[in-house]
Amino acid sequence: MNTRSGSGRGDFHTLYQGHSVDDLIIEYMEENNIPGMSLAIVQAPYITRVIGYGLANTEKKLLVSPHTLFPVGQLTHAFTAVAIMQLLEEGKLQLEDPISASISSLPQEWQAVTIGQLLTHSSGIPDYSECEGFSYHKDYHPEEIFNLIKDPNLLFTSGTKMKPSASNYYLLGIIIENLSGMSYEAYVTKNQIERVGLKCTSFIKNTSSIANEVNNGTTPFKHSEFLHNPSYIDPIEAAVGYTADNKAAPELTWTTTFAHSGIMASAENISRWDIGLAGSILIKEAEHRDFLYQCITLNNNIVIPGNASWLFPGHPGLMEIKGNVPGFSAFLSRFTAPDELLCVTLLANKENLFDLDILARKIAAAFNIKLAAPEGSGSQTLQSPYSVSQTIERITDMITQKGGKIFAHIDHSSEAQRVNQTLPPTEVLIIGNPEKGTALMQENAAVALDLPLRIMVTEDKRGQVWLSFTDPIQLGKKYHLQDQQLKQIASTLLILCEKAVSAQSIP
C-alpha cells in the first residue's frame, strides 16, 4: 500500500499517514454523524480540488455539489473586515474613529469605542448572541437586538483585552451601511462578490430567491427541470442545517446574522474569494492588507495572535478562521508563505464541529507533509501561538474555572536538567473529573491505566508550540466504553483546548 505523503506543489501523492483526503473526510463524517460536507483546496492561483460529500438535505436527498451554498457563520467577519478596509481606502473612515460618529443612539458606555476596536474584538461590548432569550431563528429590529443586552457596561476597558462578540460585527455592518449609503449586502456584493466573480455566494435573506427546483412541490422530491432548461443543470442549492442530535435545524434569520454571520457560499467560492485576498483585488494598499492579517497589539502592549476573527496559530504565514451557527460549521485555513500557498476550506451542515481545524491540518499535510502537526497515538494536536509556559497557564486557568481537577503538573525539561540532560520545553498536565472518571472505571476497571487524561505542551525544533491531549473517543474504542459518555468528555476537553490556543484573552 502506498503511504507516501505529498511533498509540495505538483506532487500527486496526497496521503496523510496512508489515508487519502477522501478517507480523512469520510472517517470524520462517520465519527460525527455529518449529513454533508464540501471541501475546496487552493494552491494559488489554482483551485485544484472541489468535492461534495453526502447530502445537503436529507429529506429531499439533495446532494452536496460544488455549487451547494452553506451559511459560513463567522467567516462572514472576514468579508465585513474587508468592507471596512475598503471604506478606509475610500477615505470614509479611520480605524481610530469613535463609533458614535457613525451610529446614533448608542449607550453612553459604548460611544468612545473605536471602529478598530470593533474590528479586533477589543471593544468590551457584550455579545447579543449570548443574551438570555436570544434565538438565531427569530426576527429582530436592530434596536431589539441591542436591547437584549440588559447591562450595557463594557466587559473590560476597551483596547485592553480581546473577546469575540457578535455585537462588534453587527455594529460594523451598520457603520458600513451608514457610511456607504448602501445596504450591507449591496456594498459587499458590489465590492467583493461581483469583483471576484462569486456566482455561488449570497446572503441568508436571499435563500428563497435562488433559482432552483427545491420547492417544486413533488412528493417525493424529484429534479426534472434540468431535462428541459440548461440553467438547471448542476443547480445552486442551499444546504439544510442539522443540530448536534441530527435533527433539521430551524432556518437562520437575516436580522440575527447580518454582518456577523449572514453570508452563504460554496466552498469553491470561499476559495476564489480567498485567492482575491492575496493581492490588490479586494484591498488595494499593501499596508492595509498587512494590518488586517497581522497580530494586534493592545493598548497595554499585550500582543494578541489574531485580528478581525483570524487566528495566527504560529506556523509562519498561517492564518485561519472558524464559523459556527446553529446547523452549520465552517473553516478556512491559509498557508500564505510563498513556498507553501495552500488553503483548505471545509463547510458542513452540522453544528458544533469545533475540530475542523484538526481535520484541515491533516488534509493540508496530505498535500505537503511539512504542514503536518505532530501526531501521537491516541491523541489530538493543536498548534499554539503562545509559549509552552503561557499555553500551560491558559489551559490550567480554564480547567480550574470549569471545575476540573489538575492532579499533577510535570515539567519534563526541568526534570531532564536535574540529570544533566536536555529536552525542548515540554510540560504535561494530568487532569480529570473524578465523578466522570469513576463512572468510566465502573464500566471497565482497566481504563484506570489511561486515566486521568493528559495534556502535553511542547516546543519543536523550529520553535513552534503544540498542545496535544488524550482523545477520549480513541480511549473508548480501546476499552469498549459507552459512546455517549465519552463524547461529552471529548467535547468539553476539545472546547477547552481550542480556547486555550485561541486569540481570546483568558480572564
Secondary structure, 3 states (H helix, E strand, C coil): CCCCCCECCCCCCCEECCEEHHHHHHHHHHHHCCCEEEEEEEECCEEEEEEEEEEEECCCCEECCCCCEEECHHHHHHHHHHHHHHHHHCCCCCCCCEHHHCCCCCCHHHCCCEHHHHHCCCCCCCCHHHCCCCCCCCCCCHHHHHHCCCCCCCCCCCCCCCCCCHHHHHHHHHHHHHHHCCCHHHHHHHHHHHHHCCCCEEEHHHHHHCCCCCCCCCCCCCCCHHHCCHHHCCCCCECCCECCCCCECCCCCHHHHHHHHCEEECHHHHHHHHHHCCCCCCCCCHHHHHHHCCCEECCCCCEECEECCEECCCCCCEEEEEEEECCEEEEEEEECCCCCCEEEEEEECCCCCCCHHHHHHHHHHHHEHHHCCCCCCCEEEEEECCCHHHHHHHHHHHHHHCCCEEEEEEEHHHHHHHCCCCCCCEEEEEEECHHHHHHHHHHCHHHHHHCCEEEEEEECCCCCEEEEEECHHHHHHHHCCCHHHHHHHHHHHHHHHHHHCCCCCCC
